[in-house]
């Protein structure tokens, strides 16, 4: 089916609004230019309101002593239930935590469980793999201190969007090789898994996404603080992991026209080839940002509802 009209309206809105569209050629654009766009109140306004759920804030100590901020939605639940650790999509370089948190609050509302959002540090100030270490350290603390969070340690989902899905994937891969803690299920939405962008089978779809383009993604990856010859390191590109066996059950959710659909499709096949239990859900007509800018992209199913449904089906 064709890309949703709301997606096209969103792309058109961004293109016509100078506050949300750098006038510079990409090769002359700086991280500060991109961050200015993502910090715009105008962009945040397109996300709508937080869902009506309680929330609180904590800090978790990283391995180097840094205090990782986390947000907990549905923090007032007293019953010991499953939980979702959900990493935000930031490209690892832009402060899009608020944009993500609004969407993740809807997951909390629809699923009825605690959704915990770690705010890993950003590159290039904190080059890779520091954001990955933050993500791992947060998950380890939360799951091994389940009584502190009043969650079921045997049913902790891990997930994320875009770079957040990348973080969840790498964390899950690291955990599968040791027994420090257990992840019940991973839910990956429009993830980035191959920094080399070698998978091209779905280019006919990805070129319709005018927000998450190969050029913009290359720009962000170039600011991760990693040399191109290191892109095939599994910490940077989990697609290149030699051993993907023994992973938790997985759900890969893909926008039909997501700019990084190639990554999701290729990684799904590798998970299946390694004999992991993995399901794929393709959201027809959707692109990379459908879950976030719901004030203008709202004529299709909310991916937050899909994620909540997976939690209900798998966690019961």
C-alpha positions in Angstrom: 0.0 0.0 0.0 1.2 3.6 -0.5 2.7 5.6 2.3 0.1 7.2 4.5 -1.1 10.7 3.6 -0.3 11.8 7.1 3.3 10.8 6.6 3.5 12.9 3.5 1.9 15.8 5.3 4.5 15.6 8.0 7.4 15.6 5.5 5.8 18.5 3.8 5.3 20.4 7.0 9.0 19.8 8.0 10.3 20.9 4.6 8.3 24.1 4.7 9.2 25.1 8.2 12.6 26.8 8.5 12.8 26.2 12.2 12.6 22.4 11.6 14.7 22.3 8.5 18.4 23.2 8.2 18.9 25.4 5.2 22.5 24.2 4.9 23.7 21.3 2.7 24.2 18.3 4.9 28.0 18.4 4.4 28.0 21.8 6.0 25.5 20.9 8.8 26.8 20.6 12.4 25.6 18.6 15.3 24.5 21.9 16.9 22.3 22.6 13.8 20.6 19.2 14.2 20.2 19.5 17.9 18.6 22.9 17.5 15.9 21.3 15.3 15.2 18.5 17.9 15.1 21.0 20.7 12.4 23.1 19.0 9.2 23.5 21.0 7.4 23.4 17.6 8.7 19.9 17.0 7.8 18.8 20.5 4.3 20.2 20.1 3.7 17.8 17.3 4.1 14.9 19.7 0.9 15.7 21.6 0.5 15.2 25.4 1.7 12.6 27.8 -0.7 9.8 28.5 -2.5 10.0 31.8 -0.1 7.8 33.8 1.9 8.5 36.9 5.7 9.0 36.5 8.7 9.5 38.6 12.5 10.0 38.2 15.5 8.1 39.6 19.2 7.9 38.9 21.3 4.7 38.4 25.0 4.6 38.8 27.0 3.8 35.6 30.2 1.8 35.8 32.3 5.0 35.6 30.2 6.7 38.4 27.9 8.8 36.1 24.3 9.1 37.2 22.0 7.8 34.5 18.6 9.5 34.7 15.7 7.2 34.3 11.9 7.8 34.0 9.4 5.4 35.3 5.9 5.4 34.0 3.1 3.8 36.0 5.4 4.1 39.0 2.5 3.9 41.4 1.6 0.3 40.5 1.9 -1.9 43.6 1.3 -5.3 42.1 4.4 -7.1 40.9 4.0 -7.2 37.2 6.2 -7.4 34.0 8.1 -4.3 33.1 9.5 -2.8 29.9 12.9 -1.1 29.7 12.5 1.1 26.7 15.5 3.0 25.2 14.8 6.2 23.3 15.7 6.9 19.7 18.2 9.7 19.5 20.6 8.7 16.7 22.9 8.6 19.8 23.6 12.3 19.1 20.4 14.4 19.7 18.4 15.1 22.8 15.1 13.5 21.7 14.3 12.0 25.1 11.2 14.1 25.7 9.9 13.2 22.2 10.4 9.5 23.0 9.0 9.7 26.5 5.7 11.1 25.4 5.2 8.1 23.1 6.5 5.6 25.7 3.9 7.0 28.2 1.3 5.7 25.8 2.9 2.3 25.9 2.6 2.4 29.7 -1.1 3.5 29.5 -2.0 0.8 27.0 0.0 -2.1 28.6 -0.8 -1.3 32.2 2.8 -2.1 33.3 5.8 0.0 34.3 7.8 1.4 31.4 11.3 2.5 32.4 13.2 4.8 30.2 17.0 5.2 30.7 18.6 8.4 29.3 22.0 7.2 28.1 24.7 9.7 27.3 25.1 11.1 23.8 27.9 11.2 21.3 30.1 12.8 20.2 30.8 14.2 23.7 30.5 10.6 24.9 31.6 8.4 22.1 30.5 4.9 21.5 30.3 2.5 23.3 29.6 4.8 26.3 25.9 5.0 25.4 25.7 1.2 25.1 27.4 0.8 28.5 24.9 3.2 30.1 22.1 1.2 28.5 23.5 -2.1 29.8 24.3 -0.8 33.3 20.8 0.6 33.6 19.2 -2.7 32.6 21.4 -4.7 34.9 20.6 -2.5 37.9 16.9 -2.5 37.2 16.6 -6.3 36.8 18.9 -7.2 39.6 17.1 -4.8 41.9 13.6 -5.8 40.9 12.3 -5.5 44.4 13.3 -1.9 44.5 11.2 -1.3 41.4 8.5 -3.8 42.3 8.7 -5.6 39.0 8.8 -9.3 38.1 12.5 -10.1 37.2 11.4 -13.1 35.2 9.3 -11.0 32.8 11.3 -7.9 32.0 10.9 -6.8 28.4 13.7 -4.7 26.8 13.1 -2.5 23.7 13.7 0.7 21.9 13.1 2.8 18.9 15.7 3.5 16.2 19.1 3.9 18.1 17.2 2.8 21.1 16.4 -0.5 19.4 20.1 -0.7 18.6 20.9 -0.3 22.3 18.4 -2.9 23.3 19.8 -5.3 20.7 23.4 -4.9 21.8 22.4 -5.2 25.5 20.5 -8.4 24.7 23.4 -9.8 22.8 25.8 -9.0 25.6 23.5 -10.6 28.2 23.1 -13.8 26.2 26.9 -14.4 26.6 26.8 -14.1 30.4 24.4 -14.9 33.3 24.5 -11.5 35.0 20.7 -11.1 34.5 17.9 -12.3 32.3 15.9 -10.6 29.6 12.5 -12.0 28.9 11.7 -10.6 25.5 13.0 -7.9 23.2 10.8 -5.5 21.2 12.6 -3.6 18.5 11.0 -0.8 16.6 12.5 0.6 13.4 16.0 -0.2 14.6 19.5 0.6 13.3 21.7 -2.6 13.1 24.2 -2.1 10.3 26.3 1.1 10.3 27.8 0.1 6.9 24.3 0.2 5.3 25.2 -2.8 3.2 21.6 -4.2 3.2 19.7 -2.7 0.3 16.8 -5.1 -0.6 14.1 -2.6 0.5 15.5 0.6 -1.0 12.3 0.9 -3.0 10.5 1.4 0.3 13.1 3.3 2.3 13.4 6.1 -0.2 9.9 7.2 0.6 11.0 8.2 4.1 12.0 11.9 3.8 12.9 12.3 7.5 15.1 9.2 8.2 17.3 9.2 5.1 20.6 7.4 4.4 22.3 10.8 4.3 20.9 11.9 7.7 21.7 8.5 9.2 25.3 8.6 7.8 25.7 12.0 9.4 24.7 10.8 12.8 26.8 7.6 12.7 29.8 9.7 11.6 29.4 11.5 15.0 29.4 8.4 17.1 33.2 8.7 17.6 33.9 5.5 15.7 36.2 5.1 12.7 34.6 3.6 9.6 36.8 0.5 9.8 35.2 -0.2 13.1 31.6 -0.1 11.8 31.5 -3.9 11.6 32.3 -4.3 15.3 29.1 -6.0 16.7 28.9 -3.3 19.4 28.4 -0.8 16.5 26.6 -3.1 14.0 24.9 -6.1 15.7 24.1 -7.4 12.2 27.8 -8.5 12.1 27.6 -10.5 15.4 29.1 -13.9 14.7 27.0 -15.7 17.3 23.3 -14.6 17.7 22.2 -17.8 19.3 20.5 -18.0 22.7 18.8 -14.6 22.5 15.5 -13.9 24.2 12.3 -14.2 22.1 12.1 -11.1 19.9 9.5 -9.0 18.2 10.7 -6.7 15.3 8.3 -4.0 14.4 8.9 -2.2 11.1 7.3 0.7 9.4 6.7 -0.3 5.7 8.5 2.8 4.5 10.9 3.2 7.4 14.2 4.7 6.2 16.1 1.8 7.9 13.8 -1.0 7.0 16.7 -2.8 5.3 18.4 -3.2 8.7 15.3 -4.6 10.4 14.6 -7.1 7.6 18.2 -8.3 7.5 18.5 -8.6 11.2 15.2 -10.5 11.5 16.6 -13.0 9.0 19.8 -13.4 11.0 17.9 -14.0 14.2 15.8 -16.7 12.5 18.9 -18.3 11.0 20.4 -18.5 14.5 17.3 -20.5 15.6 15.8 -17.7 17.8 12.1 -17.3 18.2 11.3 -14.1 16.4 8.2 -12.5 15.0 8.0 -9.6 12.5 5.3 -7.0 12.3 5.2 -4.7 9.3 3.1 -1.5 9.9 1.6 -0.7 6.5 2.0 2.8 5.2 4.2 3.9 8.1 7.6 5.5 8.2 10.4 6.0 10.8 8.7 8.6 13.0 5.0 7.5 13.0 5.0 6.7 16.7 6.2 10.1 17.7 4.5 13.1 15.9 1.0 11.9 16.5 -0.6 15.4 16.2 0.1 15.3 12.5 0.7 11.6 11.9 -2.5 10.0 13.3 -4.4 8.4 10.5 -2.9 4.9 11.1 -2.5 2.6 14.1 -0.3 3.9 16.9 2.9 1.7 17.1 2.7 2.3 20.9 -0.5 0.3 20.9 1.2 -2.5 18.9 4.0 -2.6 21.4 1.5 -2.8 24.3 -0.3 -5.6 22.6 2.9 -7.6 22.2 3.6 -7.1 25.9 0.1 -8.3 26.8 0.3 -11.4 24.6 3.8 -12.4 25.5 3.9 -11.4 29.2 0.7 -13.0 30.4 
